[in-house]
């Protein structure tokens, strides 16, 4: 929804006019809040500091991000309160509202009543310095600035679940180590022992049954390896 332009009433209430624009309120409404909650003198001057600007935005429920330097117009958010460089004549800066429409039109809504053209895009003359992003729509912000919302979880249909289940590899089972059958092996050795020989003049050669140690010496046990695994606060604006 396009921002409604608000014109400031004197030389020092540009900040109040910018708050009125982003909050969708009248200048008189914002001024009454500034007098009551921020201690502004009713008859001026109405110079706005960063602290008072944030208090007013909080009062009207406007979410905003951290104040930062303007790099390029293209890099600005869709909506922001921008500060120009300080004017040598007054030592004060001037606040305007930056807006990028849905059609991609980029312009500044300047509250200055002395201007013939208050909707401006002459960026070389405005001399932008800093900006405070105004968060809209699905944007959210924490104590330290804006943060990106988590994407919603996507539902999985039954057909997709079956495909995933089919593609999921079967769980590897740990092979069981065959326990040596000591008793049977020993009994087997006993059964295979040669019969006693009758002593004769020459000794008869005998064969010795292989021991259990020799039988399991070359049998490798299966092993498993596991991979181990950056504000410029307090600047008066007018």
C-alpha positions in Angstrom: 0.0 0.0 0.0 1.5 3.4 -1.0 2.7 5.6 1.8 0.6 8.8 2.3 2.9 11.9 2.2 2.9 14.2 5.3 4.3 17.7 5.2 6.2 19.1 8.2 4.8 22.2 10.0 8.1 23.9 10.9 11.8 23.7 10.3 12.5 21.1 13.0 9.7 18.5 12.8 10.8 16.5 9.8 11.4 13.5 12.0 7.8 13.7 13.4 6.5 13.9 9.8 8.4 10.8 8.8 7.0 8.8 11.7 3.6 10.0 10.8 4.1 8.7 7.2 5.3 5.2 8.1 2.7 4.9 10.9 -0.2 6.1 8.8 -1.0 8.8 11.4 -1.4 12.6 11.2 1.3 15.0 12.2 -0.8 16.3 15.1 -1.2 12.8 16.5 2.5 12.1 16.4 3.2 15.5 18.0 0.9 14.9 20.9 2.6 11.6 21.6 6.1 13.3 21.4 5.0 15.9 23.9 3.5 13.4 26.3 6.0 10.6 26.1 9.3 12.2 24.9 9.1 15.5 26.6 8.9 17.6 23.4 8.0 21.3 24.0 4.6 21.9 22.6 5.5 25.0 20.7 8.9 23.6 19.5 11.6 23.2 18.6 10.8 19.6 17.6 14.2 18.3 16.7 14.2 14.5 16.7 17.1 12.4 18.1 17.6 8.8 17.3 16.4 7.8 20.8 13.1 9.8 20.5 12.6 8.4 16.9 12.8 4.9 18.2 10.4 5.6 21.1 7.9 7.0 18.7 8.2 4.0 16.4 7.8 1.7 19.3 4.7 3.6 20.5 2.9 3.1 17.2 4.0 -0.5 16.9 6.3 0.0 14.0 9.1 -2.6 13.7 12.4 -1.4 12.5 16.0 -2.6 12.1 19.4 -1.3 13.0 20.6 2.1 11.8 23.2 1.8 9.1 25.1 3.6 6.3 23.5 4.1 2.9 25.6 2.3 0.3 23.5 2.4 -2.8 19.8 3.2 -3.5 19.4 -0.3 -5.0 20.5 -1.9 -1.7 17.9 0.0 0.4 14.9 -2.0 1.8 11.4 -1.3 0.4 10.7 1.2 3.2 13.1 3.2 5.4 13.5 6.5 7.2 16.6 8.1 5.8 18.9 10.8 7.1 20.8 13.3 4.9 24.2 14.7 5.6 24.2 17.6 8.1 23.5 21.0 6.6 26.3 23.5 7.2 23.9 26.3 7.8 22.1 24.7 10.7 24.3 21.8 11.7 21.2 19.5 11.6 20.4 16.7 9.2 17.1 16.2 7.4 14.9 13.1 7.5 12.9 11.7 4.6 11.1 8.5 3.9 12.4 6.1 1.2 9.8 4.0 -0.6 10.1 1.3 -3.3 6.7 0.5 -4.7 5.5 -2.9 -5.9 6.1 -1.6 -9.5 9.8 -1.0 -8.6 9.5 2.8 -8.5 12.1 4.2 -6.0 11.7 7.7 -4.5 12.0 9.8 -1.4 9.0 11.3 0.3 10.4 14.6 1.6 8.3 16.4 4.2 9.9 19.8 3.5 7.1 22.3 3.0 9.5 24.6 1.1 10.0 22.2 -1.8 8.1 22.4 -5.1 8.6 18.6 -5.6 8.2 16.6 -2.4 8.4 13.2 -4.1 12.0 13.1 -5.1 14.5 10.8 -6.9 17.3 13.3 -7.4 19.7 11.2 -5.3 22.8 13.2 -6.3 21.2 16.3 -4.5 19.7 14.5 -1.5 23.1 13.2 -0.3 21.8 10.3 1.7 23.9 9.4 4.8 22.2 6.7 7.0 18.9 4.9 7.1 16.7 2.9 9.5 14.8 0.0 7.8 11.1 -0.1 8.5 10.0 -3.7 8.5 6.7 -4.6 6.8 4.8 -7.7 5.8 6.4 -11.0 6.8 9.6 -9.3 8.1 10.4 -9.8 11.7 13.0 -8.4 14.0 14.8 -9.3 17.2 16.6 -7.2 19.8 19.7 -7.0 17.6 18.0 -6.3 14.3 16.1 -8.2 11.7 16.2 -11.9 11.3 15.0 -14.3 8.7 11.9 -16.3 9.5 12.2 -20.1 9.3 10.7 -21.6 6.1 7.5 -23.6 6.8 7.7 -27.3 7.0 6.6 -29.1 3.8 4.1 -31.9 4.0 5.1 -35.3 2.5 2.4 -37.2 0.7 1.9 -40.9 1.2 3.4 -41.6 -2.3 6.5 -39.6 -1.5 6.8 -41.4 1.8 6.8 -44.7 0.0 9.5 -43.6 -2.4 11.6 -42.3 0.5 11.1 -45.6 2.3 12.1 -47.5 -0.8 15.2 -45.5 -1.3 16.3 -45.8 2.3 19.1 -48.3 2.5 18.6 -51.3 4.7 20.2 -51.0 8.1 23.5 -52.9 8.2 23.5 -55.7 10.7 26.6 -56.5 12.6 27.8 -60.0 11.7 27.9 -62.3 14.6 31.3 -63.7 15.4 31.2 -67.5 15.5 32.1 -68.6 18.9 34.7 -71.4 18.8 33.1 -74.7 19.7 35.9 -75.7 22.1 34.2 -78.8 23.4 33.3 -80.2 20.0 36.7 -79.3 18.6 38.4 -81.1 21.5 36.2 -84.1 21.2 36.9 -84.1 17.5 40.6 -84.1 18.2 40.2 -87.0 20.6 38.2 -88.9 18.1 40.8 -88.4 15.4 43.7 -89.3 17.7 45.6 -92.3 16.3 45.3 -95.6 18.1 48.0 -96.7 20.4 50.8 -98.4 18.7 52.6 -101.5 19.9 56.2 -101.0 20.6 58.5 -102.7 18.1 62.1 -102.6 17.4 61.7 -99.5 15.4 59.5 -96.5 16.5 56.4 -95.9 14.4 56.0 -92.2 13.2 52.9 -90.6 14.5 51.1 -87.4 13.4 50.0 -84.8 15.9 46.5 -83.3 15.7 46.5 -79.5 15.1 45.9 -77.4 18.2 43.0 -74.9 18.6 45.5 -72.1 18.4 46.7 -73.2 15.0 43.2 -73.7 13.8 42.1 -70.1 14.6 45.4 -68.4 13.9 44.5 -67.3 10.3 40.9 -66.7 11.0 40.6 -62.8 11.0 38.0 -61.4 13.3 35.8 -58.9 11.4 36.5 -55.3 12.6 34.4 -52.1 12.4 35.9 -48.6 12.0 34.0 -45.4 12.8 35.1 -42.1 11.3 35.9 -39.6 14.0 35.6 -37.3 13.3 28.7 -6.3 12.9 24.7 2.7 15.2 25.1 5.9 14.9 22.8 6.9 17.7 22.1 10.3 19.1 22.3 12.3 15.9 19.9 15.2 15.9 17.7 15.4 12.8 15.6 18.2 11.6 
